[in-house]
Amino acid sequence: MTRECALLLPRVCAALADPRQPGSDDTCLEKLLDWFRDLAEFDPTMKLVEDNPCLTEFIASVLALPEPSPSILSFTLRLAGILAASENRFQHLQQEKLLVRLFGRDGPLNSAVWEDASVRSGWVEGVHSMMHHQPALHFLCNGGGIDVIFTLQGDPSLFVASAASQLLVHMLTLSVESETTKPPSTKDCHWPACAQMIIKRIEDSLQSSSASHIEWSLKLLTRLFGSCRATWTEVLWLGIAKQIESFLTEETVQAQHMLVNLLLNMARSPVFCDTEGNFWALVTSALEHLTPVQAGPLAVGILRLYKCPQDVRIQALTVLLQPMDCILRAASQPLEYAGLLDESVSDPIAVESLLSSKSSCASLLCQTLAHLEELLSLILLPVDLPYTSLLRSLMTILQFCNGFLSPASPLGSTISRILINCFRVQRSALDVLAALLERKRYDTLIGSLFDVLLAYLESPNTSPTVLKKTFQATAKCLVRLQELSYSNSQWQQAEKKILEDVFLVLQKRLCSPCWEVRDSSLEFLTVLIKYLRDKDEFRQSLLSSEVPRLTENLLEDPESYVRASAVFAVGQLAFITYFDPESPVIGNQYNKENTIAKLQEILSTDPEGFPRRAVIRVFTKWLREGCTGQLEDTEQFVSRVIQTVEHDLDWEVRLGALELVEVFCIHTICQLGLPKCPYAPVSSAVTSSIHQNEWLQIFCRAKLFSFLFRSLCDCDKPVGQKACKILLALRGNFYPISTLKDSQEAGDSPAGHGIAWLQRTLRQGSLAQNFPTDGGNGVDFQDPESMVLALGTIDLEELHDELNKSSDHVEKSPQSLLQDILATVGTIEENEADCY
C-alpha cells in the first residue's frame, strides 16, 4: 500500500462508518473490496491490519451502530471475510470478538437487517472468503453456521441460494482434504467432524418428505460432482446411491427432473466414468424411466462423452432419435422407408402421446432438434448417426409444417394439423438440416430435398426468418449439387433446371415488399456467388436472369440494411461481370465505371453507416484480390476513397479505410519488387533506394500519410491503433532495424521544425484540434523527404504504447478510488471524483 493510500484510508473508513454521511456508490465499494482482496492475498501476514488499525476500528464502529445501512453492513461482512482468510488475521479478529459478532448467532442473523438480501449475500460471501483454514471451518461448524447455510439454499434470492450451495461444497471439500491424513475410501470410511455434519444433513434431506429439501441436496451434489474429482466422492456416492435411484420410480417424490445434471456431472468425472458398475446401470435406468422431455438432455449429454460404455451410448442415441422415428413412421403406414430405430428403450406410446398433443408436440420436436444440432456441431461424433433416415425425417417434418404431406395414418394426420405453419419447428428443422448437409453427401435424396426447399422458397406463407434459414440450407445444397454434377451427366441436367427455378424464385423475392425478405435474398445471392462463381452453369443461369439488374436497383432501397446487403451482393457480382476475363457478359449491360461510381456515391452520401461500411469492405476485397486494375488506377482509386471517408462520422468506416490503406501498401510494395509482407523490417542490403522512392511518391500522391497521421489523433481509439500499426510497418521498410537508431534527427531545417510540431501535436492525441493536412505548420504530407524524416523521427513506439493503454489507466489506481469515495460522501470540498 502506498503512503498516499495509507493516509487516505482512515478518512475513508471513518466516512463509511458515519451514519450521517450519504451512502457510497456500490461500484466503489466493490472496487475497494477488490483492492483489499489483492492486498490480503499478496501478504497473508498481520502487516495489513497492524499497519492499518482503522480497518478493525471500522468493523467495530459498524457493529456499534444501532441500525447500520444494509450496504455498509454487507460491505463489512465481506471485508471481515477477506481479512480472516489468513489464519493469523483470523485469530486477531477472533481475539477482538469481531467475527462472532458478525457471523455468530448474536450478529446480523437475528436482527431486522437480515431481511435484506444484500446482508445475507454479504454474510455468505464473507464466510466463503475466510474458508481457507481449519480454525475458520471449526468456528462456523461449532457456532451453528451449517444450519444457517443449509437454510439459505432455499433463499428467495437466487443469488444467495446459489452462493450458499457453493459454500457448502467448498466447506465439505476443505474439511475432507485438510482434516484427514488419508482420504476416506470404500474400505475405511471415516469422515472429519465438519464433513460428517454436512453429509448427515444431505442424507437427512434426501430421505425427507420435503420436495424443497430434496431439491437443495440434489443441487448441492450436482455442484460437488461437477467441481470435485477426488476419489472420496465415490465413497459419498455409495452412501446415497440407493436413495437417488429410488427417485426414478417413486411417484410421490417429483425429483426426476433434478437428476439429469447430477448424472451428467458424475459421468464427466473420472471417478465414475471409468467404472463398469452401478453408476452406468443407474444412467440406463434413468434413460428408461424419465419422460421423453427429461431424458432428451440426458441422452445428448451422454452422447457428447468420449468415455462411455457402448451399450449406454446406443441407448442414449435411441432415446434421442425416438421422436424423429415416430415422425417417420407416422408419415406412412406401412412404412415406406427404413425407420430410424429397430427398437425403443422406453414405451413409444409416451412419445406418440406427446406428439399427438397440441401443447407438447412442438416443444418436444424443438428440444429434439436442438439436441441433434448440438450433437452435429461436434468436430468428432462419438457415435454413428443414421444420416439418410434422419434426413428423411427432417424432410417429413418440413412437409408436415407447410401442409405438403397428407399422411395416411391417424397419428400422422394429427401431427400434421398441429404443425401446420409452426414457425418454431420449421426454424429448428432447417437448422439441423444445414448442420446435416455439412456432414455428409446425400446423392439419392438431393432431388427430393430441393423439392421441399423450393416449396418453402415459393410459398407466400413462409415467414421471413424461416425463408432466411431456407436460403441457407438451399445454398449448402447447391454447393453439394455442383460436386455431383462433375461426375454425373444426369445431375448436370438436373442442376440446370434447379438453378433456373432458384433464380426465378430469387427474382420474386428481391421484389418483396418485406425488407427482411429482400435482405435475406441478397445475402443468399452473395453466398452463392462466393462459392459458385467459377462454375459455368451457375454463371450462365445467373446472368441470363433478372437477378443482377434487380440487385443493382436495390442499391437505392429505402432500408439501410438492404442497401448494405445490396452493396455486398454487387461486390460479389463484380467478380463475374467485370473482373473475370472469360465473362460471357458483352456490351454495356454491366458498366464497371458506373457501378464503382454508384458505390462511391453511397460512400459519400448515404445517411446510414451500414451501407458505407459495406462499400469500404467491398473495395478492400476488390483490392486484396487485385481487381482494381493497374497500379496507377489503384492509386487514384485509393486516393479518392481516402478523401471521401477521412471526415466520415462513423469510426468503423474510417477504420475500414485504414484496412484498405494497409492492403494498398502491401500490394504496392509487393508489386514494385519486394515479394513479402511489409510487417517484417528488411535489412538495408535488400532495401532498394529506387523502390523506396517509388513507394514514397505513390503514397504521397495518394495522400496516405496525411490520412494516417490524422488518424493517429482520432477520437476513436481503434482508428488510432490501426494507423499506428500501419506507420510502424511502413517505417520497418524505410528504416531497417540496423539503421533505425541512426536515423536522421529533426534539425533546424523548416521540415525539421514541422516534424517537431507534428510530434508535439501527436502527443496530444484526440485532444489535438484542427489537425492540418495541407502543409500548415511546415508539414508537407505530400513531400517524400518530409515523410521519411517523420517516420524516422517520431516516436511511434511511444504513441503505440499510449494508444494501447486502457482509457481508465489513471483512474484505476487505488488512490483515485479512495478519493472518489471521499468525494462521494462529501468529505472533500473540491470536486475530485474520477469517472469510471
C-alpha angles and dihedrals in degrees: 000000000000122000091247092055092046089055094048098044098074090053091049092050092048092049094049092049093048108098090199091065121086114256118271122242112275091226090058090049091051091051090047090054090049089054092049090048091054091048093048094048093046093054116021093182128099092266095100095057095034094053092041109040087164088081096064089038089055092052091049091048092053091048089052093057113103092217113013116189113260093238094052092044091050089049090050093051092051093045091052090050091052092050093045092054086091114070093223093052090043091058090047093053089046092054089051088053089234101123096053090049090051103038104018132090093272094053131080090312092084099035132093091249089069087078088073111091092215090062092050089047091050091050093052093044092047092052091047092052094054095047097102101102141036098254090061090047093051092044091059098039093048093046096056094257094135091065091050093051093047089052091049089061085079095046116143087233106080089205092056092044092051092046091051091053091049090049093054091051090050093048094047091050092046092049095050096042099042103034100049130068089203123029115242115268135191089261098042112032111176115148123201115249098259093044090048090055092052095044091048090054091049093051093046091050093050091052095045125100091233112108091200093053091049090049092051093052094045090052090048092051091047090055092045096052090042095055106028122064097175120131093240089072087073090057090052091048094052089059094055104027096099092051092049091049091052090062089070093063105027110098093191093066115057098201100120095103090058094057099070098073091040093055093044093051089050092048090055092053117092087220091069108018093066095052122096096199140083099331096068089043087058091050090052090049091050091053089053099044105035118091117258090256092051095041095052097073090044092051096050091044090055092047090056090059120097093198109060135116110265095234091055090049092051090048091051091050090050091053092048095049097043096096090048090049090050090053091051093049092046092055094068136008119226090038110256095198136025113285126234096248136042092200139359128245094211133021108299088208089075091057093044090050092053092047091049092055120086091213096054109024099083093040094052093047093047091050092048092047092048090052091050091050089050090052094047090052090068115105091221119030112214089205137046114245123209090241100179095048090044090054091050089052091051091049089050092052091050091049091048089053097054097037096245094125125069106194120205097214122084090233091052091050091051093048091047092054091049096047100044108128091353100158095188093060092041092055093047093047092050091050091054091044091055090049091047092052089056089059108048146007117248104196096165096046101041093096094050090046092054089051090056094045094046089051088057093045092052099041115102088209093065108112118230092250093049090045091054091053090045089054090051093051091044091053091054090048092051091052089051090047091056089056091051095048092058092068103029127055090198089061090049089064092045090049092056092052093045092050091050090051092047094051091045090056091043091055090057094045092051087060095048117133088225111087093207089059093049089048097050090044090057091047089052091051091049092053092047093052092046093058103027106034092109093055113099096209092052094048093049093049092047097048094045090057131074092247098102093051093046090048093055090047089058090063083085096046114141091232115079095212090056092048089052092050090047089054091054091047093049089048090056093042089058090068088064103033103037116009101046112088090203094052113139090219113115136177124016098308089113112033114192095200093050092052093048089048090052091051092047089050089054089049092054103035112023108115094211126073099221097069092044091051089049092053092052091050092049093049090049091050091050091050093046090054093046096246101133097085131239122357093259092053091046091051092055091044093053092044092054091049092050093050090048098052105031091095096035111137093219110085092203089060091051090047090050090052089054089053087052089051091050092053090046091053092051091044093050097046092047093046092052094058112282104104098195140084111277092225092086113070113237127223119257090244092062100040112092118212089211091057090044091056092049093051092046094051093048093047092046093048090049088052091236096144096053089051093047096047092045089051090056087068094045114137089226108076099213089060093052092045092053093047091050091050091053093047091050089052092049091048088053088063097044096039113035115206092256093059104030095092090053094049119135116279120225103264136182094291118114088251090051092053089050093051091048089053090048090052091052092047093050090053088061088060115184089358090072108108128210095002104207121225099170102080095279117152090023097292114129106190091187094055110097095207092052091050093049088051091049093051092050097043108038113085098237092170090060090049090047092053092046093050092050095054115106114256091243099045091122097041093048093073118113090234091058090047092054090048090051092053092049090048091049094053091045103247094121114068097200118073098247099149115136123217117239 
